[in-house]
Amino acid sequence: MITLKAGDKAPNFSGLDQNGKEHELADYKGKKLVVFFYPKASTPGCTAEACDLRDNYERFKAQNYELLGVSADSAKAQTKFIEKNDLPFPLLADEEKKVINAFGVWGPKKFMGREYDGIHRTTFVIDENGVIEEVIEKVKTKEHAAQILK
């Protein structure tokens, strides 16, 4: 599970977004990067979180932040999620869970008494030099931008 903490070097990840474009940590050097992991595209909590980030996107841009969403959904599901909610940032389709595992957000979860493996909703704020500034494990889906831009 999540062992990364503030002050750690961010994993040197590489993954493909909804359009098949590759994104890696090095692409964001000189910018702050918010990598938010969410369980499943187009579900209520994930939609609330993504829309809150969308609604505050200009605030993020003004403070030199880039946003990158990650889930194990297919590129097709990510594209639908973006189109349906008019999301202005890329979403990695990490079906092989390379980025998810690199950040350590995959593991056992409980829902309605049932245990299963899945993505733990977690956000990593990475500074201009690739160092993790903050790990947000208790994400408030409707107020997530405020948690990041405090």
Secondary structure, DSSP 8 states (H G I E B T S, - for coil): -----TTSB----EEEBTTS-EEEGGGGTTSEEEEEE-S-TTSHHHHHHHHHHHHTHHHHHHTTEEEEEEES--HHHHHHHHHHHT--S-EEE-TT-HHHHHHT-EEEEEETTEEEEEE--EEEEE-TTSBEEEEE-S--GGGHHHHH--
